[in-house]
Amino acid sequence: MLVHAAQLQTRLAAGIEQLGLTLPSQAPARLLAYLEQLHRWNKAFNLSGIRDPEAMLPYHLLDSLSLLPYIDGKRVADVGTGAGLPGLPLAICLPDVHFILIDSNSKKTRFIFQTAAQLGLDNIEVVHARVEDYAAEPAVDIVTSRAFASLSEFIAACRHLLRAGQGAKLLAMKGRMPDAELVTIAEDFHLYASYGLRVPDLDAERCVLDLRPRAALVC
């Protein structure tokens, strides 16, 4: 068990309330179990630069959960997922959505596979590959990323994963608004919307950018 588990449980409940979320009854316990696994594996495999579970809670769990209101598809790919962020916390909270978690680091995909099995999550598909080399069958409604490089690289690497048609989108989580990056994105993509994220207990600017193919915007 994590040290100060009761305190983490209280902080998680407060963070979920501040985010205005209603989660499945088993989700909070599973989120803390994921945090415990991440803390344990991190000692040996360096999955995250953040070592303290009390710091992991806002930086990893609550930050990932802040994306929940924008997940409105049934198939979601999380690219460069690392230790499963934001995909694994999102999958815990959205059991009816299929998540494909993609990373080229075998240690990290092994951690995700083991953790998903331990938590009894059957809506997660773990892919050990470079995203450029992976073909989603069928294609996905949404591609998320929390730690990808620039927006132009995100679009170039992931556009082939998206299904055709309206509503398909890339959701890029960023710190402050990346105005310089927006100038460089592919001409056939469009900033459909941007949303500021207020993450409880996290003193940092956060936003999510909703990027969509221009053709999908034409009725």
C-alpha positions as a printed NumPy array, in Angstrom:
array([[  0.   ,   0.   ,   0.   ],
       [  1.066,   3.576,  -0.622],
       [  2.224,   5.636,   2.315],
       [ -0.498,   8.122,   3.285],
       [ -3.053,   6.157,   1.214],
       [ -5.979,   7.7  ,   3.095],
       [ -4.651,  11.192,   2.415],
       [ -4.25 ,  10.394,  -1.302],
       [ -7.795,   9.038,  -1.392],
       [ -9.107,  12.265,   0.137],
       [ -7.119,  14.432,  -2.261],
       [ -8.246,  12.4  ,  -5.256],
       [-11.899,  12.687,  -4.231],
       [-11.493,  16.458,  -3.796],
       [ -9.78 ,  16.773,  -7.18 ],
       [-12.51 ,  14.79 ,  -8.947],
       [-15.123,  17.06 ,  -7.351],
       [-13.24 ,  20.212,  -8.371],
       [-13.041,  18.938, -11.94 ],
       [-16.81 ,  18.457, -11.879],
       [-16.574,  14.789, -12.84 ],
       [-18.907,  11.891, -12.106],
       [-16.959,   8.636, -12.315],
       [-17.914,   4.943, -12.145],
       [-17.99 ,   3.66 ,  -8.574],
       [-14.837,   1.553,  -8.974],
       [-12.81 ,   4.26 , -10.7  ],
       [-11.254,   6.04 ,  -7.665],
       [ -9.927,   2.785,  -6.188],
       [ -8.538,   1.729,  -9.564],
       [ -6.909,   5.115, -10.099],
       [ -5.112,   4.811,  -6.759],
       [ -4.129,   1.221,  -7.57 ],
       [ -2.63 ,   2.482, -10.839],
       [ -0.749,   5.151,  -8.882],
       [  0.585,   2.498,  -6.527],
       [  1.795,   0.375,  -9.449],
       [  3.431,   3.384, -11.093],
       [  5.235,   4.27 ,  -7.864],
       [  6.421,   0.672,  -7.421],
       [  7.628,   0.166, -11.   ],
       [  9.199,   3.605, -11.111],
       [ 11.789,   2.577,  -8.539],
       [ 13.257,   0.027, -10.938],
       [ 12.344,   1.216, -14.422],
       [ 12.326,   5.031, -14.28 ],
       [  8.898,   5.399, -15.91 ],
       [  8.398,   8.943, -14.619],
       [ 10.645,  11.729, -13.417],
       [  8.155,  12.383, -10.619],
       [  8.879,  10.049,  -7.711],
       [  6.532,  11.127,  -4.944],
       [  2.977,   9.691,  -5.146],
       [  1.613,  12.907,  -3.641],
       [  3.106,  14.83 ,  -6.578],
       [  2.066,  12.136,  -9.074],
       [ -1.576,  12.595,  -8.09 ],
       [ -2.038,  16.081,  -9.604],
       [  0.689,  15.857, -12.275],
       [ -0.424,  12.478, -13.6  ],
       [ -3.901,  11.486, -12.417],
       [ -5.771,  14.792, -12.177],
       [ -4.047,  16.21 , -15.251],
       [ -5.145,  13.151, -17.257],
       [ -8.685,  13.311, -15.876],
       [ -8.999,  16.951, -16.945],
       [ -9.244,  15.608, -20.528],
       [-12.349,  13.489, -19.793],
       [-14.961,  16.074, -20.904],
       [-13.425,  16.139, -24.392],
       [-13.462,  12.364, -25.013],
       [-16.633,  11.799, -27.035],
       [-15.628,   8.922, -29.31 ],
       [-15.672,   5.139, -28.954],
       [-12.115,   4.43 , -30.161],
       [ -9.218,   6.485, -28.816],
       [ -5.488,   6.165, -29.51 ],
       [ -3.061,   7.609, -26.953],
       [  0.305,   8.071, -28.671],
       [  3.609,   8.364, -26.872],
       [  1.648,   7.177, -23.87 ],
       [  4.727,   6.509, -21.725],
       [  3.47 ,   5.09 , -18.432],
       [ -0.089,   5.17 , -19.774],
       [ -0.832,   8.873, -19.556],
       [ -3.445,  10.092, -20.149],
       [ -4.85 ,   6.903, -21.687],
       [ -4.886,   4.537, -18.729],
       [ -6.65 ,   6.865, -16.251],
       [ -9.134,   7.755, -19.002],
       [ -9.772,   4.056, -19.706],
       [-10.465,   3.445, -16.017],
       [-13.139,   6.15 , -16.093],
       [-14.626,   5.281, -19.514],
       [-15.098,   1.493, -19.545],
       [-17.236,   1.601, -22.711],
       [-14.504,   3.316, -24.754],
       [-11.729,   1.289, -26.418],
       [ -8.27 ,   2.768, -25.812],
       [ -5.157,   1.93 , -27.838],
       [ -2.035,   2.904, -25.874],
       [  1.005,   3.226, -28.152],
       [  4.65 ,   3.628, -27.169],
       [  7.985,   2.525, -28.601],
       [  9.535,   1.867, -25.162],
       [  9.108,  -1.808, -24.255],
       [  9.532,  -1.227, -20.506],
       [  6.64 ,   1.214, -20.532],
       [  4.313,  -0.914, -22.635],
       [  5.098,  -3.904, -20.397],
       [  4.132,  -1.825, -17.363],
       [  0.85 ,  -0.776, -19.007],
       [  0.018,  -4.36 , -20.007],
       [  0.674,  -5.709, -16.51 ],
       [ -1.209,  -2.885, -14.803],
       [ -4.233,  -3.142, -17.094],
       [ -4.398,  -6.892, -16.424],
       [ -4.073,  -6.412, -12.671],
       [ -6.856,  -3.818, -12.649],
       [ -9.122,  -5.967, -14.811],
       [ -9.33 ,  -3.421, -17.638],
       [-10.569,  -5.091, -20.821],
       [-10.92 ,  -1.866, -22.832],
       [ -7.176,  -1.292, -23.279],
       [ -5.052,  -2.454, -26.209],
       [ -1.31 ,  -2.037, -25.69 ],
       [  0.868,  -1.48 , -28.758],
       [  4.669,  -1.546, -28.642],
       [  5.58 ,   0.345, -31.816],
       [  6.464,   3.68 , -33.29 ],
       [  3.173,   5.385, -34.006],
       [  4.297,   6.076, -37.589],
       [  4.521,   2.309, -38.166],
       [  1.186,   1.388, -36.621],
       [ -2.075,   1.106, -38.55 ],
       [ -5.261,   1.208, -36.477],
       [ -7.922,  -1.207, -37.723],
       [-10.538,   0.121, -37.607],
       [ -9.412,   3.737, -37.51 ],
       [ -9.987,   5.798, -34.358],
       [-12.246,   8.715, -33.502],
       [ -9.698,  10.554, -31.354],
       [ -5.922,  10.622, -30.978],
       [ -4.596,  12.025, -27.7  ],
       [ -1.117,  12.999, -26.663],
       [  0.279,  14.425, -23.466],
       [  3.985,  14.367, -24.213],
       [  4.437,  14.468, -27.98 ],
       [  6.809,  17.025, -29.51 ],
       [  5.473,  19.849, -31.69 ],
       [  1.955,  20.098, -33.108],
       [  3.247,  19.705, -36.654],
       [  5.065,  16.487, -35.681],
       [  1.964,  15.257, -33.84 ],
       [ -0.19 ,  15.729, -36.929],
       [  2.376,  14.198, -39.3  ],
       [  2.871,  11.112, -37.128],
       [ -0.758,  10.451, -36.211],
       [ -3.042,  11.627, -39.003],
       [ -3.221,   8.165, -40.559],
       [ -4.854,   6.784, -37.389],
       [ -7.966,   8.975, -37.693],
       [-11.137,   7.761, -39.324],
       [-12.616,   9.837, -42.135],
       [-15.583,  12.094, -41.448],
       [-16.769,  14.772, -39.091],
       [-15.87 ,  14.616, -35.427],
       [-12.51 ,  12.858, -35.855],
       [ -9.883,  14.857, -33.994],
       [ -6.455,  15.112, -32.449],
       [ -6.375,  16.28 , -28.828],
       [ -2.984,  17.705, -27.894],
       [ -2.381,  18.479, -24.219],
       [ -0.001,  21.378, -23.764],
       [  1.22 ,  23.846, -21.162],
       [  0.633,  27.391, -22.269],
       [ -0.954,  28.121, -25.643],
       [  1.698,  27.218, -28.285],
       [  1.068,  30.075, -30.718],
       [  4.346,  29.579, -32.591],
       [  3.576,  25.888, -33.166],
       [  0.123,  26.653, -34.545],
       [  1.674,  28.657, -37.39 ],
       [  3.538,  25.547, -38.563],
       [  0.726,  22.971, -38.629],
       [ -0.255,  21.291, -41.896],
       [ -2.557,  23.377, -44.093],
       [ -5.16 ,  20.621, -44.262],
       [ -5.608,  20.703, -40.472],
       [ -7.39 ,  23.335, -38.449],
       [ -7.479,  24.46 , -34.807],
       [-11.134,  23.671, -34.188],
       [-11.061,  24.774, -30.531],
       [ -8.766,  25.298, -27.569],
       [ -9.684,  24.79 , -23.936],
       [ -7.927,  25.985, -20.809],
       [ -7.524,  23.257, -18.198],
       [ -7.668,  24.021, -14.491],
       [ -6.021,  21.065, -12.778],
       [ -6.493,  20.943,  -8.994],
       [ -3.257,  21.231,  -6.976],
       [ -1.247,  21.904, -10.144],
       [  0.272,  25.369, -10.334],
       [  0.93 ,  25.405, -14.056],
       [ -0.764,  26.546, -17.239],
       [ -2.486,  23.71 , -19.074],
       [ -4.599,  23.577, -22.217],
       [ -5.878,  21.093, -24.75 ],
       [ -6.004,  21.814, -28.481],
       [ -8.673,  20.193, -30.661],
       [ -7.157,  19.786, -34.142],
       [ -9.272,  18.48 , -37.022],
       [ -8.822,  17.847, -40.75 ],
       [-10.276,  20.723, -42.725],
       [-12.182,  18.368, -45.041],
       [-14.112,  17.071, -42.035],
       [-15.397,  20.591, -41.361],
       [-17.147,  20.827, -44.717],
       [-20.782,  19.692, -44.658]])
